[in-house]
Amino acid sequence: MFFSSVQNEFAEEREALFEYLHSDPLLGRFFEPFIFERFPASNNSVVRVFLKEVAQCDIYIGLFGIQYGTEDAEGVSPTEREFDYAGTLHKTRLIFLTNHKTEERNEKMQILIRKAEQLVVRKQFSSASGLKSSVYASLVKYLEEKEFLRTGPFDAMWHSTATIDDLDPEKITHFVATANRRRGLPFNAETSVEEILTHLNLYHAGRIANAAILLFGRLPQRFFITSEVKCAHFHGYEIVKPIPSYQVYKGDLFQLVNQTVDFVLSKIDVSVGERHQSTEVPVNYELPRAAITEAIVNAIAHRDYTSNASIQVMLFKDRLEIWNPGTLPLGLTPAKLKEPHPSIPGNPLLAEPMYLAGYIERMGTGTRDILRLCAEAGLRTPEFIQEDIFKVIFWRNLQEEQMSGEVTGEVSGEVSGEVSGEASRMILVMEGEEKRSDIQMKLGLASDDYFRVKFIIPGIEGGYIEMKYPQSPNHPQQRYRLTAKGQALKKALMR
């Protein structure tokens, strides 16, 4: 293992890490660190010694701070030479940055950091103890992925207390029907729960895997309290309180995906086209629904479920941010997500059922689909950022916010009253008498409960829609239609 940095800037940190790795009972078994300070005096040039050690190492660790270092005749520091050489030899490179502001760093160090961001995963640190923790976590992950440590993924571990009775058989039955229809899963409603779970590697000898709880549990958050999604909508550009709209979603992973996607769709702008090729009114969201869904599914399926953090989805005036408490597998970087790359699920036993249910694909095309869909919509390229957490940022097109036919949630005029943005979207697409499921399908919403609470109930209570059979809400022929007040609002929205 080779440590690289501007020596004067990180003398204490280098020495502390060297001693730490030597003394740690786990890491000391696998790694032999090298720092120049411990190298005996010789007639060899410094650069030659450094590059020789880089060639012999398995892991290159770079500490990047303010200083760039002494430059050679070509204006390149030893630190950058070492970083480039390690890349040429395809060494694992781990970069740790001080938490200084960009303007505080040497200009050439800024350029080096930007180069590193495109090629490797980096993390920030603010203290020697924080650096030790980050290095330790990265090296343990390296050992796990190289299979020197066989701990197994979190989702495949057997839960110590949960039993099959903690799972909801109706959820499993629904999953089987969906997976049979979408992917040809060779089971039906008569197949036993035990057989289905065993086929999915979620059940053995009376024990259930963590993944079974997250996918089919009656109350998954009882066992994994942070397996929730926090959604917030801000009218401005920053996180400020009070938060205009804030929801914490709980449930199984399929429910979390549906609820989170519906939250975002209910807050962003939507436009209604004309019937040129179909009798159905085309509904278009300002951010592609498929791209939003892909990013949210990735966050939920691939997150680190051992983390005390939750997934956060935040909608701002200019962007949508999805924060995932997890890191990319070693060797996979944000830049590589934009190119063809293998699918490396962090939770393989979660990924398989979500694939069977049609939520994800296996081929590692998801991030490229996000880029393609946003480009086709004329949007700025989304960003993938790996720090202590993984972030996906979608950029909204502010120039199109006032396009005709859009609903922003702030309808003006006497007809609007207190109608919510969600109800406005529903009113915009309604025509004649329609089933609730048909209206929901037009809007591309998946969660029945969310649609009923956020759309149907406000529409009825506001006097904008009515039931055909108001005395019998569960009537098999129940339909919904606009009232005179709703029709007036729809005309106002279409102007």
LUMLOSE-860236 format. One line per field, with one value per residue (C-alpha): residue number from 1; residue in three letters; x, y, z. Coordinates in steps of 0.02 Angstrom, whole numbers. Layout:
n	(NUM, ...)
res	(ALA, ...)
X	(X, ...)
Y	(Y, ...)
Z	(Z, ...)
***
This chain:
n	(1, 2, 3, 4, 5, 6, 7, 8, 9, 10, 11, 12, 13, 14, 15, 16, 17, 18, 19, 20, 21, 22, 23, 24, 25, 26, 27, 28, 29, 30, 31, 32, 33, 34, 35, 36, 37, 38, 39, 40, 41, 42, 43, 44, 45, 46, 47, 48, 49, 50, 51, 52, 53, 54, 55, 56, 57, 58, 59, 60, 61, 62, 63, 64, 65, 66, 67, 68, 69, 70, 71, 72, 73, 74, 75, 76, 77, 78, 79, 80, 81, 82, 83, 84, 85, 86, 87, 88, 89, 90, 91, 92, 93, 94, 95, 96, 97, 98, 99, 100, 101, 102, 103, 104, 105, 106, 107, 108, 109, 110, 111, 112, 113, 114, 115, 116, 117, 118, 119, 120, 121, 122, 123, 124, 125, 126, 127, 128, 129, 130, 131, 132, 133, 134, 135, 136, 137, 138, 139, 140, 141, 142, 143, 144, 145, 146, 147, 148, 149, 150, 151, 152, 153, 154, 155, 156, 157, 158, 159, 160, 161, 162, 163, 164, 165, 166, 167, 168, 169, 170, 171, 172, 173, 174, 175, 176, 177, 178, 179, 180, 181, 182, 183, 184, 185, 186, 187, 188, 189, 190, 191, 192, 193, 194, 195, 196, 197, 198, 199, 200, 201, 202, 203, 204, 205, 206, 207, 208, 209, 210, 211, 212, 213, 214, 215, 216, 217, 218, 219, 220, 221, 222, 223, 224, 225, 226, 227, 228, 229, 230, 231, 232, 233, 234, 235, 236, 237, 238, 239, 240, 241, 242, 243, 244, 245, 246, 247, 248, 249, 250, 251, 252, 253, 254, 255, 256, 257, 258, 259, 260, 261, 262, 263, 264, 265, 266, 267, 268, 269, 270, 271, 272, 273, 274, 275, 276, 277, 278, 279, 280, 281, 282, 283, 284, 285, 286, 287, 288, 289, 290, 291, 292, 293, 294, 295, 296, 297, 298, 299, 300, 301, 302, 303, 304, 305, 306, 307, 308, 309, 310, 311, 312, 313, 314, 315, 316, 317, 318, 319, 320, 321, 322, 323, 324, 325, 326, 327, 328, 329, 330, 331, 332, 333, 334, 335, 336, 337, 338, 339, 340, 341, 342, 343, 344, 345, 346, 347, 348, 349, 350, 351, 352, 353, 354, 355, 356, 357, 358, 359, 360, 361, 362, 363, 364, 365, 366, 367, 368, 369, 370, 371, 372, 373, 374, 375, 376, 377, 378, 379, 380, 381, 382, 383, 384, 385, 386, 387, 388, 389, 390, 391, 392, 393, 394, 395, 396, 397, 398, 399, 400, 401, 402, 403, 404, 405, 406, 407, 408, 409, 410, 411, 412, 413, 414, 415, 416, 417, 418, 419, 420, 421, 422, 423, 424, 425, 426, 427, 428, 429, 430, 431, 432, 433, 434, 435, 436, 437, 438, 439, 440, 441, 442, 443, 444, 445, 446, 447, 448, 449, 450, 451, 452, 453, 454, 455, 456, 457, 458, 459, 460, 461, 462, 463, 464, 465, 466, 467, 468, 469, 470, 471, 472, 473, 474, 475, 476, 477, 478, 479, 480, 481, 482, 483, 484, 485, 486, 487, 488, 489, 490, 491, 492, 493, 494, 495)
res	(MET, PHE, PHE, SER, SER, VAL, GLN, ASN, GLU, PHE, ALA, GLU, GLU, ARG, GLU, ALA, LEU, PHE, GLU, TYR, LEU, HIS, SER, ASP, PRO, LEU, LEU, GLY, ARG, PHE, PHE, GLU, PRO, PHE, ILE, PHE, GLU, ARG, PHE, PRO, ALA, SER, ASN, ASN, SER, VAL, VAL, ARG, VAL, PHE, LEU, LYS, GLU, VAL, ALA, GLN, CYS, ASP, ILE, TYR, ILE, GLY, LEU, PHE, GLY, ILE, GLN, TYR, GLY, THR, GLU, ASP, ALA, GLU, GLY, VAL, SER, PRO, THR, GLU, ARG, GLU, PHE, ASP, TYR, ALA, GLY, THR, LEU, HIS, LYS, THR, ARG, LEU, ILE, PHE, LEU, THR, ASN, HIS, LYS, THR, GLU, GLU, ARG, ASN, GLU, LYS, MET, GLN, ILE, LEU, ILE, ARG, LYS, ALA, GLU, GLN, LEU, VAL, VAL, ARG, LYS, GLN, PHE, SER, SER, ALA, SER, GLY, LEU, LYS, SER, SER, VAL, TYR, ALA, SER, LEU, VAL, LYS, TYR, LEU, GLU, GLU, LYS, GLU, PHE, LEU, ARG, THR, GLY, PRO, PHE, ASP, ALA, MET, TRP, HIS, SER, THR, ALA, THR, ILE, ASP, ASP, LEU, ASP, PRO, GLU, LYS, ILE, THR, HIS, PHE, VAL, ALA, THR, ALA, ASN, ARG, ARG, ARG, GLY, LEU, PRO, PHE, ASN, ALA, GLU, THR, SER, VAL, GLU, GLU, ILE, LEU, THR, HIS, LEU, ASN, LEU, TYR, HIS, ALA, GLY, ARG, ILE, ALA, ASN, ALA, ALA, ILE, LEU, LEU, PHE, GLY, ARG, LEU, PRO, GLN, ARG, PHE, PHE, ILE, THR, SER, GLU, VAL, LYS, CYS, ALA, HIS, PHE, HIS, GLY, TYR, GLU, ILE, VAL, LYS, PRO, ILE, PRO, SER, TYR, GLN, VAL, TYR, LYS, GLY, ASP, LEU, PHE, GLN, LEU, VAL, ASN, GLN, THR, VAL, ASP, PHE, VAL, LEU, SER, LYS, ILE, ASP, VAL, SER, VAL, GLY, GLU, ARG, HIS, GLN, SER, THR, GLU, VAL, PRO, VAL, ASN, TYR, GLU, LEU, PRO, ARG, ALA, ALA, ILE, THR, GLU, ALA, ILE, VAL, ASN, ALA, ILE, ALA, HIS, ARG, ASP, TYR, THR, SER, ASN, ALA, SER, ILE, GLN, VAL, MET, LEU, PHE, LYS, ASP, ARG, LEU, GLU, ILE, TRP, ASN, PRO, GLY, THR, LEU, PRO, LEU, GLY, LEU, THR, PRO, ALA, LYS, LEU, LYS, GLU, PRO, HIS, PRO, SER, ILE, PRO, GLY, ASN, PRO, LEU, LEU, ALA, GLU, PRO, MET, TYR, LEU, ALA, GLY, TYR, ILE, GLU, ARG, MET, GLY, THR, GLY, THR, ARG, ASP, ILE, LEU, ARG, LEU, CYS, ALA, GLU, ALA, GLY, LEU, ARG, THR, PRO, GLU, PHE, ILE, GLN, GLU, ASP, ILE, PHE, LYS, VAL, ILE, PHE, TRP, ARG, ASN, LEU, GLN, GLU, GLU, GLN, MET, SER, GLY, GLU, VAL, THR, GLY, GLU, VAL, SER, GLY, GLU, VAL, SER, GLY, GLU, VAL, SER, GLY, GLU, ALA, SER, ARG, MET, ILE, LEU, VAL, MET, GLU, GLY, GLU, GLU, LYS, ARG, SER, ASP, ILE, GLN, MET, LYS, LEU, GLY, LEU, ALA, SER, ASP, ASP, TYR, PHE, ARG, VAL, LYS, PHE, ILE, ILE, PRO, GLY, ILE, GLU, GLY, GLY, TYR, ILE, GLU, MET, LYS, TYR, PRO, GLN, SER, PRO, ASN, HIS, PRO, GLN, GLN, ARG, TYR, ARG, LEU, THR, ALA, LYS, GLY, GLN, ALA, LEU, LYS, LYS, ALA, LEU, MET, ARG)
X	(0, 73, 35, 53, 36, 132, 240, 257, 69, 22, 175, 77, -67, 49, 142, -20, -93, 68, 66, -121, -113, 33, -52, -231, -262, -365, -284, -110, -138, -166, -76, 104, 102, 242, 285, 443, 489, 522, 629, 817, 935, 1003, 1071, 913, 808, 651, 537, 615, 592, 413, 365, 448, 343, 186, 222, 239, 85, -94, -176, -129, -193, -183, -207, -251, -255, -205, -27, 19, 202, 371, 360, 484, 550, 382, 284, 215, 225, 275, 99, 22, 156, 116, -72, -56, 66, -48, -188, -81, -45, -231, -200, -344, -338, -419, -418, -453, -478, -467, -628, -553, -646, -595, -525, -408, -317, -170, -233, -142, -209, -385, -352, -283, -436, -552, -456, -467, -655, -679, -577, -590, -699, -650, -698, -672, -596, -576, -469, -341, -471, -595, -461, -423, -607, -626, -468, -520, -693, -620, -490, -616, -728, -579, -547, -730, -740, -577, -654, -515, -656, -811, -945, -1078, -1196, -1315, -1471, -1415, -1384, -1510, -1607, -1581, -1760, -1881, -1982, -2088, -2240, -2169, -2196, -2359, -2420, -2531, -2379, -2292, -2445, -2455, -2269, -2285, -2428, -2329, -2167, -2259, -2335, -2179, -2037, -2117, -2082, -2135, -2248, -2431, -2552, -2550, -2362, -2319, -2237, -2092, -2059, -2062, -1945, -1828, -1820, -1771, -1638, -1733, -1779, -1688, -1717, -1844, -1737, -1774, -1648, -1646, -1700, -1863, -1911, -1873, -1968, -2118, -2119, -2279, -2183, -2006, -1961, -1989, -1830, -1737, -1788, -1695, -1765, -1878, -1877, -1887, -1960, -1960, -2016, -1937, -2000, -1825, -1649, -1589, -1643, -1741, -1870, -2016, -2024, -2179, -2207, -2124, -2165, -2081, -2129, -2123, -2168, -2088, -1970, -2102, -2214, -2067, -2031, -2213, -2241, -2079, -2105, -2283, -2224, -2104, -2231, -2361, -2243, -2162, -2241, -2350, -2415, -2558, -2538, -2664, -2735, -2638, -2605, -2717, -2885, -2794, -2732, -2540, -2474, -2293, -2195, -2054, -1933, -1952, -2051, -1945, -1784, -1852, -1911, -1743, -1647, -1765, -1764, -1574, -1565, -1684, -1613, -1429, -1420, -1318, -1448, -1321, -1312, -1405, -1455, -1611, -1635, -1680, -1771, -1774, -1859, -1798, -1849, -1706, -1667, -1714, -1586, -1588, -1470, -1425, -1330, -1210, -1055, -1015, -922, -733, -684, -850, -848, -975, -888, -900, -1087, -1104, -1021, -1063, -1028, -1070, -1216, -1145, -1292, -1246, -1393, -1410, -1554, -1652, -1607, -1671, -1853, -1856, -1798, -1931, -2065, -2008, -1932, -1752, -1648, -1494, -1381, -1312, -1402, -1502, -1390, -1364, -1553, -1568, -1445, -1530, -1706, -1653, -1561, -1714, -1817, -1694, -1635, -1464, -1360, -1398, -1253, -1190, -1089, -1000, -953, -995, -1162, -1209, -1311, -1408, -1457, -1587, -1592, -1760, -1783, -1830, -1854, -2005, -2095, -2221, -2263, -2446, -2539, -2425, -2488, -2375, -2483, -2518, -2676, -2745, -2920, -3086, -3117, -2962, -3006, -2891, -2863, -2697, -2570, -2607, -2794, -2760, -2662, -2805, -2935, -2830, -2834, -3013, -3144, -3321, -3350, -3194, -3139, -3017, -2888, -2898, -2867, -2723, -2649, -2658, -2551, -2429, -2452, -2426, -2479, -2667, -2663, -2562, -2679, -2834, -2766, -2678, -2790, -2963, -3007, -2949, -3042, -3205, -3188, -3150, -3305, -3208, -3253, -3396, -3438, -3572, -3638, -3601, -3710, -3612, -3424, -3377, -3504, -3432, -3478, -3413, -3351, -3285, -3328, -3296, -3422, -3464, -3332, -3207, -3247, -3221, -3052, -3000, -3038, -2931, -2789, -2792, -2776)
Y	(0, 168, 334, 491, 674, 835, 774, 937, 964, 791, 736, 699, 615, 503, 447, 418, 312, 213, 169, 137, 13, -78, -94, -131, -318, -336, -221, -264, -442, -388, -225, -165, 26, 126, 307, 392, 447, 264, 231, 218, 347, 302, 378, 343, 490, 525, 509, 345, 270, 330, 260, 94, 78, 127, -14, -139, -87, -149, 9, 191, 310, 496, 636, 796, 961, 1141, 1124, 1052, 1011, 1044, 1045, 962, 1034, 998, 1084, 922, 876, 702, 682, 700, 590, 452, 470, 459, 313, 214, 240, 183, 21, 1, 8, 36, 221, 294, 483, 577, 766, 894, 992, 1157, 1271, 1265, 1442, 1396, 1265, 1290, 1312, 1156, 1056, 1110, 1042, 879, 857, 886, 755, 633, 660, 595, 439, 377, 382, 515, 558, 709, 718, 856, 773, 635, 526, 554, 508, 347, 298, 331, 237, 91, 81, 88, -46, -163, -140, -180, -341, -390, -360, -456, -594, -590, -560, -664, -574, -583, -443, -372, -426, -608, -620, -720, -613, -666, -644, -622, -770, -809, -749, -573, -577, -532, -678, -560, -460, -618, -674, -505, -512, -685, -628, -475, -571, -707, -577, -472, -598, -769, -823, -1008, -1000, -964, -926, -1109, -1110, -1108, -956, -1065, -1128, -953, -883, -1031, -1005, -823, -878, -787, -936, -1087, -1204, -1089, -933, -782, -664, -478, -453, -548, -424, -272, -343, -428, -382, -329, -191, -181, -26, -123, -219, -88, 82, 184, 86, 233, 376, 558, 674, 864, 1001, 1174, 1324, 1400, 1343, 1291, 1188, 1306, 1288, 1277, 1146, 1176, 991, 848, 663, 510, 351, 180, 7, -126, -79, -86, 31, 149, 161, 195, 324, 417, 426, 486, 621, 693, 682, 771, 919, 948, 1034, 935, 979, 904, 881, 855, 695, 681, 494, 429, 455, 472, 643, 635, 689, 747, 788, 915, 780, 612, 494, 345, 435, 485, 307, 233, 345, 312, 124, 125, 218, 99, -62, -21, 81, 32, -37, -44, 147, 249, 371, 364, 399, 582, 652, 841, 946, 1125, 1260, 1218, 1035, 866, 783, 600, 557, 376, 317, 207, 206, 139, -27, -4, 20, 100, 290, 426, 452, 267, 269, 372, 234, 50, -36, -199, -212, -234, -237, -195, -300, -445, -529, -367, -335, -504, -486, -304, -361, -497, -369, -256, -118, -135, -211, -321, -249, -94, 23, 120, 272, 285, 278, 424, 526, 480, 521, 690, 732, 687, 803, 945, 951, 986, 828, 749, 733, 580, 626, 509, 585, 510, 472, 447, 586, 601, 777, 814, 993, 1070, 1183, 1349, 1432, 1321, 1344, 1462, 1360, 1354, 1207, 1178, 1160, 1233, 1209, 1394, 1417, 1592, 1661, 1650, 1471, 1398, 1421, 1312, 1177, 1087, 1063, 877, 900, 1025, 894, 771, 896, 938, 760, 712, 693, 631, 491, 390, 253, 301, 180, 258, 434, 368, 281, 441, 528, 384, 360, 189, 207, 188, 259, 412, 447, 432, 544, 676, 684, 609, 668, 850, 854, 796, 903, 1056, 1025, 1000, 818, 705, 521, 451, 350, 459, 353, 197, 239, 57, 33, -85, 40, 192, 334, 510, 667, 853, 968, 1137, 1211, 1082, 1117, 1303, 1269, 1155, 1294, 1413, 1287, 1261, 1444)
Z	(0, -53, 31, -73, -24, -5, 140, 234, 232, 297, 394, 553, 461, 360, 515, 611, 470, 455, 640, 638, 495, 572, 741, 688, 718, 557, 431, 492, 432, 252, 218, 223, 208, 128, 165, 108, 284, 330, 176, 213, 139, -34, -193, -289, -345, -246, -396, -450, -277, -269, -440, -401, -243, -338, -461, -318, -219, -234, -168, -191, -57, -95, 31, -62, 31, -5, -71, -240, -203, -281, -470, -587, -750, -832, -694, -620, -435, -371, -303, -475, -554, -429, -454, -643, -636, -519, -645, -789, -694, -651, -464, -343, -301, -145, -130, 32, 27, 164, 185, 129, 11, -171, -170, -26, -129, -246, -423, -486, -339, -390, -565, -494, -384, -531, -628, -483, -468, -645, -617, -438, -284, -159, 20, 130, 304, 433, 565, 588, 674, 534, 407, 501, 502, 316, 271, 381, 300, 125, 158, 239, 87, -24, 73, 61, -126, -153, -45, 84, 207, 179, 277, 142, 89, 217, 125, 123, 310, 413, 536, 716, 777, 632, 571, 420, 519, 509, 320, 233, 124, 23, -28, -83, -182, -268, -307, -386, -497, -553, -581, -677, -792, -816, -813, -825, -646, -646, -493, -463, -322, -268, -235, -50, 28, 86, -90, -164, -31, -48, -236, -204, -77, 60, 169, 238, 385, 466, 450, 339, 260, 292, 111, 143, 280, 171, 23, 104, 288, 375, 463, 390, 491, 652, 610, 507, 573, 441, 293, 253, 128, 180, 48, 56, -63, -51, -150, -159, -196, -23, 127, 239, 375, 387, 250, 140, 109, 204, 205, 282, 191, 270, 208, 99, -41, -177, -77, -45, -232, -277, -139, -173, -361, -336, -215, -345, -486, -382, -354, -524, -673, -792, -965, -1063, -1250, -1387, -1462, -1624, -1620, -1481, -1400, -1233, -1180, -1169, -999, -992, -835, -839, -777, -866, -757, -810, -762, -591, -560, -611, -492, -346, -376, -382, -217, -131, -205, -186, -26, 127, 247, 388, 387, 516, 380, 273, 89, 62, -90, -100, -233, -254, -375, -493, -457, -384, -270, -218, -75, -49, 108, 13, -96, -267, -277, -287, -468, -515, -519, -560, -727, -769, -734, -893, -996, -1024, -859, -772, -653, -478, -356, -178, -119, -242, -150, -157, -337, -401, -341, -396, -567, -572, -526, -670, -563, -623, -762, -745, -878, -792, -912, -783, -763, -950, -973, -852, -956, -1119, -1058, -990, -1150, -1253, -1141, -1174, -994, -923, -895, -725, -603, -509, -355, -234, -67, 102, 19, -163, -245, -406, -459, -593, -657, -691, -843, -764, -933, -967, -802, -876, -1032, -1077, -1006, -856, -679, -546, -393, -378, -480, -474, -501, -413, -469, -387, -203, -99, -229, -210, -348, -345, -369, -509, -604, -586, -643, -795, -863, -817, -953, -935, -810, -768, -651, -516, -584, -757, -690, -587, -738, -842, -711, -703, -515, -435, -254, -230, -54, -106, -252, -142, -2, -107, -260, -242, -66, -92, -258, -179, -24, -131, -235, -397, -429, -375, -372, -486, -338, -186, -70, -115, -124, -159, -298, -431, -567, -471, -581, -549, -646, -639, -557, -632, -517, -579, -761, -732, -652, -795, -920, -816, -810, -998, -1041)
***
